[in-house]
Amino acid sequence: MSARARALVVAVALCVALPLVTAGPAASETDPVGVWPLRPEPQVVRDFDPPALPYGAGHRGVDLLGQPGQPVHAALAGTVTYAGLVAGRGVVVVSHGATRTTYEPVAAAVTVGQPLGRGAVLGSLELAGSHCFPRACLHWGWIAGDTYLDPLRLVGLGPVRLLPLWRDEPAVTSPVGLWLRLWGAPAGTPFAAGPW
């Protein structure tokens, strides 16, 4: 066996073994399945934009267009942990174990400690304190510990993941691809197409 062939065999063996050695913990659970807090499905007027720093600028939830007095529903089943005013704005917080959802501005129809089912009415949307005044918007948040999450993930939406846009050749990121390129294989050449 030539030195080149041995190097190729070693590269392939590393590519197979490396992911097994460096694999992290099993994939985390999928996001819980929730419901929209406003019905019918509302227009999202401002997207989630998490801050880079704990007290940095950003948008720690989404704003959903609604109507004053419209019922606000719990996105997930849980227990009310706060229902009252924050800076003059009605806020309801529902705990779901490791996470919690927030809703504002809301005139609460629930009390602290009250269990809620998914979709249960927790209050009504208020105009005063709206993030998109003079329109009425519900600011809907989702938090795990101190980390803000995109609440649109609860209804099957969330960030769009795009594949990279290549110029002339695809980017080579796998160890096999790197070895093949080092040994003179043109980009995009199938593994079994050699010799190069």
Stockholm file with secondary structure:
# STOCKHOLM 1.0

chainA/1-196         MSARARALVVAVALCVALPLVTAGPAASETDPVGVWPLRPEPQVVRDFDPPALPYGAGHRGVDLLGQPGQPVHAALAGTVTYAGLVAGRGVVVVSHGATRTTYEPVAAAVTVGQPLGRGAVLGSLELAGSHCFPRACLHWGWIAGDTYLDPLRLVGLGPVRLLPLWRDEPAVTSPVGLWLRLWGAPAGTPFAAGPW
#=GR chainA/1-196 SS CCHHHHHHHHHHHHHHHHHHHHCCSCCCCCCCCCCCSSSSCCCEEECCBCCSSTTSSSBSSEEEEECTTCEEECSSCEEEEEEEEETTEEEEEEECSSEEEEEESEEECSCTTCEECTTCEEEEECSTTCTTTTSEEEEEEEEETTEEECGGGGGTCCCCCCCCCCSSSCCCCSHHHHHHHHTTCCTTCCGGGCCC
#=GC SS_cons         CCHHHHHHHHHHHHHHHHHHHHCCSCCCCCCCCCCCSSSSCCCEEECCBCCSSTTSSSBSSEEEEECTTCEEECSSCEEEEEEEEETTEEEEEEECSSEEEEEESEEECSCTTCEECTTCEEEEECSTTCTTTTSEEEEEEEEETTEEECGGGGGTCCCCCCCCCCSSSCCCCSHHHHHHHHTTCCTTCCGGGCCC
//
